[in-house]
Amino acid sequence: MKKDQYKVSEVVAMNTKRQGLIVWFKNRRNIKQIKRHGHLIYTSKKLKYAVLYVNQDALDDVMHQLNKMPFVTKVTASYKPFVRTSFDKVKPEIERKDTYNMHI
């Protein structure tokens, strides 16, 4: 499929704002139920948490639904969409003077 052949719905779906959720749970056997609420990216066996991506429009609803589940201990939202990643001013590098002499 060429670039010009994308459907309108596919282009809109690619530009949706998404945000990560970190879901802390008690047992790994409930991951399938967590997976139903968004796009599951990663699960940790040892620390018992999962990283889930959700549309920002539905973020509050999904967090509320996950917190109501008995096996979920805590749900936190990622701050990545709100962190500024473009830096306008860059500090110039300090010119290094030769601080050592070889004294040969």
C-alpha positions as a printed NumPy array, in Angstrom:
array([[  0.   ,   0.   ,   0.   ],
       [  1.439,   3.38 ,  -0.975],
       [  1.377,   6.485,   1.202],
       [ -1.436,   8.075,  -0.775],
       [ -3.687,   5.031,  -0.44 ],
       [ -4.321,   5.294,   3.327],
       [ -7.931,   5.463,   4.37 ],
       [ -9.102,   8.475,   6.358],
       [ -9.839,   6.335,   9.43 ],
       [ -6.284,   4.928,   9.439],
       [ -4.738,   8.39 ,   9.336],
       [ -6.918,   9.613,  12.188],
       [ -6.078,   6.524,  14.252],
       [ -2.358,   7.154,  13.826],
       [ -2.619,  10.679,  15.265],
       [ -4.516,   9.873,  18.468],
       [ -2.947,  11.039,  21.703],
       [ -1.978,   8.116,  23.901],
       [ -0.682,   7.899,  27.421],
       [  0.936,   5.136,  29.408],
       [ -0.511,   3.573,  32.533],
       [  1.453,   1.577,  35.065],
       [ -0.802,  -1.015,  36.695],
       [  0.417,  -2.75 ,  39.854],
       [ -1.275,  -6.106,  40.486],
       [ -1.218,  -8.968,  42.983],
       [ -1.202, -12.021,  40.665],
       [  0.038, -12.497,  37.109],
       [ -2.905, -14.67 ,  36.168],
       [ -5.08 , -11.535,  35.862],
       [ -3.013,  -9.956,  33.07 ],
       [ -5.598, -11.057,  30.486],
       [ -8.222,  -8.863,  32.176],
       [ -5.819,  -5.89 ,  32.276],
       [ -5.05 ,  -6.396,  28.585],
       [ -8.702,  -5.737,  27.676],
       [ -8.441,  -2.081,  28.744],
       [ -5.659,  -0.986,  26.382],
       [ -2.51 ,  -1.933,  24.495],
       [ -0.314,  -4.037,  26.787],
       [  3.379,  -3.274,  26.255],
       [  5.269,  -4.917,  29.12 ],
       [  4.703,  -6.989,  32.258],
       [  7.185,  -7.579,  35.041],
       [  7.13 , -10.949,  36.754],
       [  9.244,  -9.957,  39.713],
       [  7.829,  -6.511,  40.509],
       [  4.248,  -7.374,  39.452],
       [  3.371,  -4.429,  37.253],
       [  2.236,  -3.894,  33.67 ],
       [  2.689,  -1.004,  31.235],
       [ -0.439,  -0.268,  29.252],
       [ -1.123,   2.395,  26.587],
       [ -4.564,   4.023,  26.467],
       [ -6.13 ,   6.908,  24.513],
       [ -5.984,  10.132,  26.53 ],
       [ -9.721,  10.656,  25.999],
       [-10.545,   7.484,  27.924],
       [ -7.728,   7.718,  30.471],
       [ -9.834,   8.638,  33.519],
       [-12.456,   5.989,  32.783],
       [ -9.875,   3.245,  32.331],
       [ -8.02 ,   4.26 ,  35.501],
       [-11.28 ,   4.156,  37.449],
       [-12.218,   0.733,  36.018],
       [ -8.776,  -0.71 ,  36.781],
       [ -8.774,   0.646,  40.342],
       [-12.109,  -1.077,  40.997],
       [-10.651,  -4.509,  40.193],
       [ -9.812,  -6.518,  43.33 ],
       [ -6.415,  -7.743,  42.107],
       [ -5.084,  -4.264,  41.206],
       [ -3.188,  -2.503,  43.978],
       [ -2.34 ,   0.797,  42.287],
       [ -2.675,   2.567,  38.915],
       [ -0.449,   5.5  ,  37.96 ],
       [ -0.421,   7.556,  34.774],
       [  2.763,   8.332,  32.873],
       [  3.93 ,  11.953,  32.742],
       [  5.698,  11.579,  29.411],
       [  3.12 ,  13.493,  27.295],
       [  3.503,  16.515,  29.594],
       [  7.303,  16.634,  29.681],
       [  8.8  ,  19.192,  27.333],
       [ 11.204,  17.491,  24.939],
       [ 12.178,  20.407,  22.695],
       [ 15.045,  22.479,  24.015],
       [ 15.543,  25.89 ,  22.407],
       [ 18.634,  27.193,  24.121],
       [ 21.643,  25.004,  24.493],
       [ 24.425,  26.16 ,  26.741],
       [ 27.649,  26.628,  24.811],
       [ 30.454,  24.329,  25.746],
       [ 33.038,  25.867,  28.015],
       [ 36.37 ,  26.18 ,  26.313],
       [ 38.839,  23.95 ,  28.036],
       [ 42.242,  25.321,  28.712],
       [ 45.075,  22.918,  28.989],
       [ 45.227,  22.468,  32.72 ],
       [ 48.216,  20.23 ,  32.72 ],
       [ 51.751,  20.572,  31.468],
       [ 53.884,  17.609,  30.649],
       [ 57.086,  19.128,  32.191],
       [ 59.464,  17.172,  30.081]])
